[in-house]
Amino acid sequence: MLLQKVDGLMEERLKQGGQKIIGTTKQGIGPAYTSKAMRNAVRVGHLLNREALHSRLRRLVEDTRRMYDVEIDAEEELAKADAVADRVRGMIVDGQHMIHAALQGGKRIIAEGANAAMLDLDFGTYPYVTSSTTTAGGVCTGLGIPPSRLEAVVGVVKAYTTRVGGGPFPTELTDERGGGDRPLHSEGTDVGLHLQKVGAEVGVT
């Protein structure tokens, strides 16, 4: 979709400008959060009304064209959005109401946090972070659950640290053989390569 295109474009522009890339997944997550903050985003509720969907999406296309100086086929984006709407329209609910009804009904809510603490937008190694709250506070801001309803937080720690994309990584153990920046065959890099292989961590350092 159009924000995925923008995500890749921004990374490419950083590279062309001689700057370090962020190392995003190029799925459009950063541009989507930008759009949300600018209040011109297409929200899932817009999929319920074709007229509202098209109106919002046309505005988003125009804003994106101007902001990023990129060509976007508006009609193609509208067709994609219509196809998505047809598939998910019947699955859309008021999430906050559903969760609170479950809590009031005595049910338990389990929330899984994605990414790691150092990728948190506020507390991570900025700017080499994701665009959301990856710590336990994300349960409250993302789902609308009051802090008073949190019963337990379970932290999961890997046996060894890995990193995807750019950013500081003091414990890096890979040289160019494993995609890292350490000098070739320097101390620890054989261990790093072993961990990559055994842990199937290809693509990370």
N, C-alpha and C positions, 0 to 999 in steps of 0.2 A: 504494500500500500504506500501511499505518498510519504508517510512519516518514516518508513523504513528507508526509502530512497534518500530522504534528507539526512538520516543518521549516517549512512554510508558516505554521503557527500561531505558532511562535516569532518569526518575522520580523514578523508582524502585531502581536504583543504589544509588540515593541520600538517599532514605529511608533506604536502607540496610547499608549505611555508617553513619547512625545516623544524617544526615543533614536534614534541613527543605526542603520539596519538594517545587517546584515552584507553583504547582497546575495548570498545563497546561490542556487544553482540550483533550490532547493526539490525536490531529488530524494531527500531523506532521508539524505544522506551523513553530516552531522553527528550526527543522532540515532542512526544505525547505529553510528558509532564510540563514541558514549556507551554504547550497549547492549553493545558488545563489551567496553568497559572495566568495565562493571558485571557482566559475566559472565552476563548473561541473554539473550544474543543467540541467534538461530537461525543456525547455521552450515550451510554447504552440505552437509556430511556428514549433517545431520539429514534431508535430503530422501530419503535412502536407506531410512529407516525411518519409516513413516507414524505409528506410535504415538509415537515419539520426537519427530517433527516437531510433532504436535499438542500434546504435553505442553509442549514448549519454547515454542511459539507462544502457547498459552493463558497461560503465565506471563508472557511478554513483553507480551501485551495488558493483563493486570492491572497489571503494573508501570507500563506506559505510561499507563494511565488514572489511576493514583494520582499519578504524577510530574508529568504535564502537565495534569491536570484536563480531560481530553478524552473524548468519547464515541466508542467504537470497537465495531463489530459483530464480535464474535469469530468467529461462524460464517462471515461473509463473508470474513474474513481467512484462515480455515482452507481455505475453498473455493479462494481464489486461490492459496494455497500448494500445495495438492494439484495444481492445474492446472500450476503451474510445475514441481513435482516430476516430473510425468508427462513433461514435455517435456525436462528436462535430466538425469534420473536416469542415462541411458546415457552421458552425457558426463563424469560425475564421476570424477576420478582422484585419486591421492595426488600432488599437485603437486610437493612436494619430492622425492619418489622419482623422478618422471618427469624433472625437471630434472637431478638428480644422475646419473641413468642416462645421460642425453644427454651430460653433461660427460665422464663416464667412457668413453663410447663415442666420444669425440673430436669431438663435435658442438659447434657454437658457439651461444651464447645471445645474442640481441639483446633488450634491454629498453628500451622507450620510456617515458620519464617524462612524466606529464601535468602540466599547469599550469606555473607558473613559480617560481623560487627565492623570490621575495617572498611567495608564497602557502604556503610551507612552514610547518607547524604550529609548529615550534620556532624557525626562523630567519627567518620572514617578518614582515610588519607586523601582528602579533597585536593585536587579535582578528580583524582582517580577513584571515583566512587560510582555507585548506581544512583538512581534518581529518587529513591524512596527511603523510608525508615526500615532498616533491616533488624533493629534491636526489638526487644519485647514491647516497647512503646508503640510499635507499629500495629499491634493488636487493637489498641484503643483508637488510634487515628484512622486505621484502615477499615475496621469493622464496626466502629461505633460502640464498642463494649467499654463500660466505665472501668477505671482502674480498680474500683472496689470489688468488681466481680472476678478479678483474676485470682485464681486459687493457687496456681503453681507455674513456675517458669523453669523449663529444663534446657540447659545449655549443652550443646554438642560440640566437642572439640576433636579435630582430627589428630592423629598420632604425629603427623608432620604437616607443616604449613605449605600451602600452594597458593599461587596467585595467577589470575588470568588477566591479560591486558597489561597496560602500562602502570607505572606507579612504583613507590619505594618498596623494596623487598630485601631487608638486611640479611635474612638467612638464606638467600638464594644459593643453590648448589648445582646449577647447571651452566655449562659453557655453550658455545655455539652448536655442539653436538646435540644438545637437548633444547635449543631455542633460547638459552639464557645469555647473560652478559658477562659472566665470569671469564677470566682469561682461560684459554684452551688448556685443558688438563691440569688446571689448578686444584689445590687441595679441596677435597670434598666433592668434586664434580663427578667422580665415578660413583659415589654413593647416590648423588642426585639422579644420575642416569638410571641407576638400579631401582630407585624408588619410582621413577617415572614408568619404568617397564612393569614392575611388579604391581604397582597401584593403578596401571592403565591411565596414567595422568598425562598422556600426550596432549600437547597444546597448552599446558601450564608450565610454570617454572618452579 
